[in-house]
Amino acid sequence: MRGVPRRCAAGSLLAAGVVLLVCAFSPSPAAAAHLAVRLVGGQGHAYELGDIQDLVFAGDTLQVVTTGATDVYELARIVRIDFDLDAWTGVDDTDLPDDVVRALHLFQNQPNPFSPETRIAYELPQGGRAQVRIYSVNGRLVRTLLDAERPAGRHSIAWDALDDSGRSVSSGVYFYTLTAPGVEESRKMLLLR
């Protein structure tokens, strides 16, 4: 194994639009890893992983439950969630190790925010039935963009901000999901009319 990355930015947490990268390696017992929640305007907070009891996505918030406290963040204010492993690994080499498992299969739509159309890129680790769906913030299915067999590899699909009935949807935050063999991910996007 070559060096371990000092920072693993993260695939997505379902229904949150938050990205996570899973790294496989052995920690050094001398130091603790941190999870950092970065907010708009440079604000944020770092947590020692050992102190985190639960991460909960409730409605449009992320709740970080630690021993003795619960911090609540609005999803719209979260810019990034990452793991700071500098002190944990003690390794300065930023070459990715061979055993890093990449968890990102659903990419951020482009452009975002968008009007009147956006493209959603996704990667399938294996062929099979793939579904790409758009949901409103209250969880209502707005549009099924894809429900078909697709080969392994990278693909993209466009959304024209219409629902399944062909009506224009209103401005706001929407979630898009990818469901395929070995993949279930979700991200958020913003439509501005």
PEWO-V400483 format. One record per residue. N is the residue number from 1. NEAR is the number of other ideal C-beta (glycine too) atoms within 12 Angstrom. Layout:
# PEWO-V400483
N;NEAR
N;NEAR
This chain:
# PEWO-V400483
1;17
2;14
3;19
4;30
5;32
6;25
7;27
8;36
9;28
10;32
11;34
12;33
13;30
14;26
15;31
16;35
17;37
18;38
19;31
20;28
21;26
22;21
23;32
24;18
25;26
26;16
27;20
28;16
29;11
30;10
31;18
32;22
33;33
34;29
35;34
36;30
37;35
38;27
39;22
40;15
41;9
42;11
43;17
44;24
45;25
46;26
47;31
48;21
49;23
50;16
51;20
52;29
53;18
54;17
55;28
56;22
57;26
58;18
59;18
60;24
61;23
62;36
63;23
64;32
65;18
66;22
67;13
68;10
69;15
70;19
71;27
72;22
73;32
74;22
75;32
76;22
77;22
78;33
79;22
80;28
81;37
82;28
83;35
84;29
85;34
86;24
87;21
88;28
89;30
90;19
91;25
92;14
93;15
94;17
95;14
96;23
97;22
98;14
99;15
100;25
101;20
102;23
103;26
104;28
105;36
106;44
107;27
108;28
109;34
110;18
111;18
112;24
113;21
114;27
115;20
116;17
117;20
118;29
119;22
120;39
121;25
122;37
123;27
124;30
125;25
126;17
127;18
128;19
129;19
130;35
131;30
132;40
133;34
134;38
135;32
136;24
137;26
138;14
139;16
140;16
141;22
142;33
143;32
144;22
145;34
146;27
147;20
148;17
149;16
150;27
151;17
152;19
153;16
154;17
155;27
156;23
157;30
158;23
159;36
160;22
161;29
162;21
163;23
164;17
165;11
166;11
167;12
168;18
169;30
170;18
171;18
172;25
173;31
174;39
175;39
176;43
177;36
178;40
179;27
180;31
181;19
182;20
183;31
184;22
185;38
186;35
187;38
188;37
189;37
190;26
191;33
192;18
193;13
